Amino acid sequence: MFKHETVSFDDEPLILVDSEDRVIGHETKLKAHQGDGLLHRAFSIFLFSGDDQVLLQQRSGDKPLWPLFWSNSCCSHPRRGEELEQAIHRRLREELAIDAELHFLYKFQYQAEFGGRGAEHELCSVYVGKLETPVAVEVNPSEVADWRWLSCAETDRLIAEEPDQITPWFVMEWQRLRNEYRERIAGLSATPLRKVA
């Protein structure tokens, strides 16, 4: 069972990139998110069950940016010296105590400010995975306040009806998944959930 384990740190070194995803340096997470933000690598993960259920998480109230906002299944950043493939699985384990087979879909650049408190400025790689059933997950309370499985239609309604409770990157990514990647997601084979200690 998760303790209130801290897995995110202000001084963790993020990977700064240009718009072509070329590494141009490194900066602490704190400084990378100040002001308008410095462009850095990031990733978002969507876990589906079948074609019609998606796992959402509510961000911890301790988050400096978008606390208690609903977002996709898992998201974070690779650290200096870490490949994306390593980072995506590390973060699933740290936030949800699970691992799963993940598939890269696309990457995109965005910038979003949060009420003068800082900003995300990311070149974000989007991954999806499909589980056999909508299982219960065990969340790390330092990262995740709550979670729920919703149907895709319910997720559409949540975004339409409560946009001020949803992270901006989740909205952008979900619209693209729904508009461009439905068939790709439907064609994924479900893989057994791997729970980790």
N, C-alpha and C positions, 0 to 999 in steps of 0.2 A: 504494500500500500504506500502511495506517495506521502512523504512528509512535505512540509512547506519548503521544498528544495529550490534554492535560487539557481537558475541556469542561464540567466541573462545578466550581463554586467555592463556598466557604463564604459569600462575601459577595454572591452573586447574589440580587437582590431578588425574592422570591416574592410572590404576590398573596393577601393575607388576605381571607377572605370570611365571611359568615354562612351559616346553613344554607339560606338561599334563594338563595345564590350572588351576593349583593350585595357589592361590594367595600367593605371597611371599613378597608383600609390595606395596608401593605407591610412585610415584614421579611426579614432575611437568611435564607438557607437554614439556616445554622447555628442561629440562634435559633429559627426556626420548628419545628425538630425536637428542641429541648431539652425536658426534663421530659415532660409529657403531650402536648406539641406544640400548635401554634397552627393552627387550621383554615385551610387554604390550597387553592388550585386545583391539580389534578394531572390526569394522564391515563395511561391504559394502552392499549397497542396489542397486538392479536393478529393475526398474519399466518398465514393458512391457505393450503394448497395443495390444491386440490380441496375435498372436504368432510371429509376424514379425516386430514389432516396439519396439525400446528400447530408453529410455530417457538418453541422455548423458549430462554431464555438463562440462563446461570449468572452471577450478579453478581460483579463484580470483588472480589478479596480486600481491595482498598483501601477498599471502601465502609464507612463508619462504622456503618451499620445493615444487618443481614442480609447480611454479606459471604459470598460463595460459596454463597448460597442460589439455588435454581432459581426462575425466575419467567417471566412472559409475555414475548412477543417484545421489547417495549420499553416503558419507562415513565419519566416525568419530570414536570416542572412548567413551565407557562408563566411567563415572567418579567414583571416590571413593564413595561407598555406593549405586551405581546405577546398577540395573539389565540391561542386554542387551535389554530386552523387553521394558523397559522404554526408554532407550537411542535411539533406532532406531526410535521410533515415535517422540521423542523430536527433533531429528535432522532433520527429514523430515519437521517438522513445522518451525524450525529455518532457514533452507536453502531454502525451496521451498514453504512455507506457505500452505502445504497440509498434509493430512494423508491418509493412505491406509492400507488395510489388507496385512500383510507380512508373508512370509513362510520361515523358516530356511531350507537351503540346506546342508551346510557343513562348516567346519572350517579348516584352514590351516595356517601354519607358513611360513613366508618369511622375508627376509631382503633385503633392497635395499638402496644404497647410492645415494646422490644427489650432485655431483660435489664438494665434500669436505665441503659442508654446513650443513651436517647432514644426518640422515638416518631414514627410517622406519624399525622397527623390531617388527613385529606384529604377534599375534595369532588372525587371522581375521575370524569372522563369516560372512557368505554370506547369504543374504536374497533376496527373489524376491517377487514382487507383480504384479498383472495384473489389469490394468484399462480398462474401457469399450471403451474409445476412446483416441487418442493421444492429450490430452488437452494442452492448454497453461498454463504455470506455471509462478508464480511471484517469482523471485529470490532475495535473500538477497545479495546485491552487495559486502558486506564485505567478502562473502564466494564464490560467483559464478559470473564469468564474463559474461558467455553466456550459452545457452542451445540449444539442438535440439533433435528432434525425428529422428532416422535413422532406416531404415530396418536392419535386421540382416546381410544381404549380404553387405549393405553399411558399416556397422560397421566392418565386416571382412576386407573390402577393406581399410578402414581408418587405421586400425591397421597394415595391410600389407604395405601400401604405405607411411604412416607418423608415423613410430614407435617412432621417436624422439619427437613427440608431444603428446604422450600417456603416462599416468602414468603406472609404471611397474606392480602394483597390478591389474589394470584393464585388462591388457593383460593376466596375469595368470588366473584371474577369468573368463574372457570371453572364453578363450580356453576350460576351464573345463565345463562351462555352455553349450557350443556348442557340446562338445564331449560326455558328460555324462548325461546332465540334460535336453535335448531337450524335451523328452516325458513328463517329470514331469512338465516343464513349460507350454507345450501345454495343459496339463490336468487341469491346474488351472482355476477356475472360475473367471471371471472378476468381480470386485467389484466397486461400485460407488466411485468416487473421493470425498474426504472430504476436502473442503477448510477451512482454519482456519484464524482467524483474526490475 
